[in-house]
Amino acid sequence: MARVEDQPTLAAAAADLTQAAARRLDLVFRSGAALFSILLLLIFWELFARSGRVTMFMLPPFSVVAEQIKTDALSGDLWRNLGVTLYRALAGFAIAACGGVVLGVLMSRNRVVRWFFDPIISVGFPMPKIAFLPVIILWLGVYDVSKICVVVFDATFPVVTATLAGIAAVDKELVWSARNMGASERQLTWQIMLPAAAPQILTGLQVALPIALIVEIIAEMVMGGYGLGGAMMSASRFANSPGVFAGIVEIAVVGFLLIRAMAVLRRRLLSWHQEAAE
């Protein structure tokens, strides 16, 4: 029998278990609701395509598209194009992530760097960077380097702005306390600024990752070659409607998985942060 002094501890443990169970139930419910909505969409797609209101060329049934995806997977075309697209998109994203965080930190810590880059970021952020694609083609050609460069160019801006916003939001009293305790500027940056700004920086990375994939697909459509975007354009030229819609489904699945993976990574990296307990 539990002693009286142990009852508060047992009550707290029971409350923690209840909250954990509630979080798991909420996660299962949200995942089930998302899968249910996608399933309804696919059923509606299949029924509408077979209703006769549209031709099979305009909208092939999902079952036909799924068969095309299976054929591409068995032939190896899907994995080759998927690998090429992911390589370029993730390489560009990694460069943009590292460069964007470094530039954001430098702009927040150095007035000269901020004076020079702030107008460029302010003008370039709202601009559709994909408009520079013809210039990049003229300078670098239509191979991997040019496609990765356009991804880097487009994905860097949200990382820089998120890093700036995150560091600007760091509690000033925390910075003053660290300085009063003798922390150097390097220690202040690595041990105070970056950890405190991590949620904002990761939010910028979560924005930049789908941008990297989108820009890479567009670059492949324009420049051609291997990749999911290039395969879609090739299917379009040969009037292969199932091949075009197969590319759309494949890109949607890849984008969803990348976003989910980034969300999982965020939870792991911020397991120490208060948002992990929410």
Secondary structure by P-SEA (a helix, b strand, c coil): cccccaaaaaaaaaaaaaaaaaaaaaaaaaaaaaaaaaaaaaaaaaaaaacccccccccccaaaaaaaaaaaaaaaaaaaaaaaaaaaaaaaaaaaaaaaaaaaaaaaccaaaaaacaaaaaaaaacccccaaaaaaacccccaaaaaaaaaaaaaaaaaaaaaaaaaaccaaaaaaaaaacccaaaaaaccccccaaaaaaaaaaaaaaaaaaaaaaaaaaaccccaaaaaaaaaaacaaaaaaaaaaaaaaaaaaaaaaaaaaaaaaacccccccc
